[in-house]
Amino acid sequence: MARVTVRRNYRFIDKNPVIDVMRTAVQDEGLMERLQVVADLAGLTIGTIRGWFDGDVRDPRHSSVMTTLIGLGYENKWAKARKLDVEKELEFARAWLKRERAKAVRAAPKKRRKKRAA
């Protein structure tokens, strides 16, 4: 059974939203019908590209995402979205982690005791 990791600040249900960003970039460049060209530009296999868009890949490697988007002419830019209150954020993060651990304990299967031989 696959393990699902839940993160407080970055959640997705089915696939990482960056796959949609890449799909949009490929569509904007008119290359959805020419995925081999995308793979060649990125230095990846066609199977990797198809796995993102049509396969069961949920969370692609960052290096693969970046090489694909850079190959299509995009660049990565980070911008500060809000002022950080470290103490408040730590309090919130610790409370969230405590709740998630409690959920995991409740969801864990109960262990059966072995009967002793008489």
Summary of the structure (lengths in Angstrom):
residues: 118
radius of gyration: 21.1
end to end distance: 36.7
largest distance: 74.4
contacts: 214
relative contact order: 0.11
helix: 50%
strand: 0%
